């Protein structure tokens, strides 16, 4: 009877580890390849994000989400575009403060950072470089798995 309890306890522990990611070590290193990608539609002034375990899957999810949220928008002109990605950090997008339209075609840009403040400042600075005017933040997101002790990476598509 004692063997049965030990067997059941072992099975329960194994099932719990599998549900949590496979092994105790995976909690520390298993999420290091989690990415968040950003897509933006200037004509609809809508952004979207996608998370994935690879850059490609995150980019695809962000693009598909952009198409989904712009579906039926009368201003949308087929201009969803993936722009950037971040790993273990924050990503933000901003667009020019003065919107003329519809139809819209605002100047916009994005940025990323290890902290939300870094991402906001980066997006604001990058947007102001192309808009030549102050920009407003449209979106701010953090990667699904975030560890401030780990480095942050990001880039353009």
C-alpha positions, 0 to 999 in steps of 0.5 A: 500500500505504501508503494502505491502512495509513493507511485501516486505522489510521484505521478502527481509531481511529474504531472505538475512539472510537465504542466509547469514547463517540463522541469524545475530548471525550465522556470528559469530558462524556458521563457528566455525565448519569448518574444512580443511583436508589434504591428500598426495600421496607420490608416485605422490608427490601430496597433496590435501585438503578438507573443511567440516562442520565436520571432517568426511566430510573434510577428505572424500573430501580431500581423494576424491580430492587426488584420482581425482588429481592422476588419470592417474599419471603413478607414482601413486601407490594407496597411497593417505592418509589423514593425518591431519586436522585443524579448524580455522587455516593453514595447510601445508605439506612438503617432503624431499628435495632430491627426488630419482626416479621415482618411488617416495616414499619421506619422508614427514609430515605435520603441522598446526598453527594459522598463516601461519608461524606456519603451515610452521614451524610445517610442516618443523620441523615434516618433518625433523624429519622423513626425516633427511634432510631439507624439501620443502613445497608442500602445504599451505592452510588456512581454508575457514572461519578463525578468528585470534581472535578464537582458532585453533585446529588440529590433526592427523587422 
